[in-house]
Structures are given as C-alpha cells and as structure tokens.
C-alpha cells in the first residue's frame, strides 16, 4: 500500500485532527486564561506520567542497567516538575516564558555575530542583523513584560493552531477526493 493510499483511506482522521486544532485555536483566542490553564494541566500530566514511567523502568532495570540511578534521578526531576506545574501553574508559565525569552535573546545574538562576520564575504547581511535584533528585542520584551508576553505567546499558538488546522483540513478533503 502506498503512502497516498494510506493517507486517502484515513482522510477523516486528518480532518478531525485539523478541526480540533482550529477549535483549540479559536478557544485560545477568546479564552486565553482558560487555555493556558488547560495547557499547563496537560504539561503537568505529561511530566508526571514521564516521571512515573522513568522511575518504574529504573526500578525494574536496576539489576541489568548500570545507569539505572540516572533514570531514577530523571524520573524524580520529572515528577517534581509535574507537581510544580500542577500546584504552582503560574511558576511554570513564567519559567516557560523566561525559557523562550532566553532562547530568543541567545539566537538573536548569534545571528548578529554571524552577520557581522559575514559582512566581508556577502552583501545583504543586514537581513540577518535585523532578524537577530528582532529576536533580541522579542526576548527582552518577554523578560520585562511577562504577563503581556504570555498572552502574546498564547495568541501566536492560537494563530498557528488555526492556520495549521485549516491547512490539514484542506489537505484531508483533497485526500477524500483521491479515495473516491
């Protein structure tokens, strides 16, 4: 069976996936606080599940695995992260925001450094300098405006979900025609 046949046979699953993404995006646009709480709840659940699974694997493999204690340690960290996310969701949201901010600042700085070094080799390096400056500005903005930054990130996630979901739904309808 070809990939085209497999996908066209399961077009409805792709459609549902896209539809759920669109619904999630629209809900996030109109109820960002609720969406953030739900995302953090899922985040917490994932960390707890991951931690419990790692602890279980570590415990059951300690006879054969000389590194089982690292699995146990990682599982403990995941469980702690899950509990913090569950009982202090605001802390998790802020930490996630600062992580994104640090990433944006670091990436932007690297892009500016690369552009400066490329100046002697190519023309048009200012595109990369502007990209880097925007990344740095975005990261600094998040650091100094965490509440607005969280809402901006939610808005971006919502917009992405609506666009992604719409495209997946369109693709699934094309696959439906191929299945007929």
C-alpha positions in Angstrom: 0.0 0.0 0.0 1.4 3.4 -0.9 1.5 6.4 1.3 -1.1 8.2 -0.8 -3.5 5.2 -0.4 -2.9 5.0 3.3 -3.5 8.8 3.8 -6.5 8.9 1.5 -8.0 5.9 3.3 -7.7 7.8 6.6 -8.6 11.3 5.4 -11.3 11.6 8.1 -8.7 11.2 10.9 -6.7 14.1 9.4 -9.8 16.2 9.1 -10.7 15.6 12.8 -7.1 16.5 13.8 -7.3 19.7 11.9 -10.7 20.5 13.2 -9.6 20.0 16.8 -6.6 22.3 16.1 -8.9 25.0 14.7 -11.3 24.7 17.7 -8.3 24.9 20.1 -7.0 28.0 18.4 -10.4 29.8 18.4 -10.9 28.9 22.1 -7.4 30.2 22.9 -8.2 33.5 21.0 -11.3 34.1 23.0 -10.4 32.5 26.4 -6.6 32.7 26.7 -6.5 32.3 30.5 -8.6 29.0 30.4 -6.4 27.8 27.5 -3.2 28.5 29.4 -4.6 26.6 32.5 -5.5 23.6 30.3 -2.1 23.6 28.6 -0.4 23.7 31.9 -2.6 20.9 33.2 -1.6 18.8 30.2 2.0 19.8 30.7 1.8 18.7 34.4 0.2 15.4 33.4 2.9 14.6 30.9 5.7 15.4 33.3 4.0 13.2 36.0 3.5 10.3 33.6 7.0 10.6 32.2 8.5 10.7 35.7 6.5 7.7 37.0 7.4 5.7 33.9 11.1 6.6 34.3 11.1 5.6 37.9 9.3 2.3 37.1 11.8 1.5 34.3 14.7 2.4 36.5 13.5 0.3 39.4 12.8 -2.7 37.2 16.1 -2.5 35.3 18.4 -1.9 38.2 19.8 -5.4 38.0 20.7 -5.2 34.3 21.3 -1.5 33.8 24.3 0.1 35.5 22.9 3.5 34.8 19.5 2.9 36.4 20.1 5.5 39.1 20.3 8.2 36.3 16.9 7.1 35.1 15.6 7.2 38.7 17.1 10.8 39.0 15.5 11.9 35.8 12.2 10.4 36.8 12.3 12.2 40.1 13.0 15.5 38.3 10.1 14.9 36.0 7.8 14.2 39.0 8.9 17.3 40.7 8.3 19.4 37.6 4.9 17.8 37.2 4.0 18.6 40.8 5.2 22.2 40.5 3.2 22.6 37.2 0.1 21.1 38.9 0.3 23.1 42.2 2.0 26.2 41.0 1.0 26.7 37.4 1.9 30.4 37.4 5.5 29.5 38.2 5.5 27.0 35.3 4.1 29.6 32.9 6.7 32.2 34.0 9.6 29.7 33.7 8.4 28.7 30.3 8.2 32.3 29.2 11.7 33.0 30.5 13.0 30.0 28.7 11.5 31.3 25.4 12.9 34.7 26.2 16.4 33.4 26.9 16.3 31.3 23.7 15.2 34.4 21.6 18.0 36.6 23.1 20.6 33.9 22.5 19.5 33.1 19.0 19.3 36.8 18.1 22.8 37.5 19.5 24.3 34.6 17.5 22.6 35.8 14.3 24.0 39.3 14.8 27.5 37.9 15.4 27.3 35.7 12.3 26.0 38.6 10.2 28.9 40.8 11.3 31.4 38.1 10.4 29.7 37.6 7.1 29.9 41.3 6.3 33.2 40.8 4.5 32.0 37.8 2.5 28.5 38.7 1.3 26.2 41.6 0.7 22.8 41.8 2.3 23.9 40.6 5.8 21.7 43.3 7.2 18.8 40.9 6.8 20.4 38.6 9.4 21.2 41.6 11.6 17.6 42.7 11.5 16.4 39.2 12.2 18.8 39.0 15.2 17.8 42.4 16.5 14.1 41.4 16.3 14.8 38.2 18.2 16.8 40.0 20.9 14.1 42.7 21.2 11.4 40.0 21.5 13.3 38.2 24.2 13.9 41.4 26.2 10.3 42.3 25.8 9.2 39.0 27.3 11.6 39.4 30.2 10.3 42.9 31.1 6.6 42.2 30.2 5.9 38.6 31.3 2.1 39.0 31.5 1.9 40.5 28.1 4.5 38.0 26.8 2.4 35.1 27.9 -0.7 36.5 26.2 1.3 37.2 23.1 2.7 33.6 23.1 -0.9 32.3 23.5 -2.1 34.4 20.7 0.7 33.1 18.4 0.0 29.5 19.4 -3.7 30.1 18.7 -3.0 31.6 15.3 -0.7 28.7 14.5 -3.3 26.2 15.5 -6.0 27.8 13.3 -3.7 28.0 10.3 -2.3 24.6 10.8 -5.7 23.0 11.4 -7.2 24.7 8.4 -4.4 23.5 6.1 -4.7 20.0 7.5 -8.5 20.0 6.9 -8.0 21.3 3.4 -5.4 18.6 2.8 -7.7 15.9 4.2 -10.5 17.0 1.8 -8.1 16.7 -1.1 -7.3 13.1 0.1 -11.0 12.4 0.4 -11.3 13.1 -3.4 -8.4 10.7 -4.1 -10.1 8.0 -2.0 -13.3 8.1 -4.1 
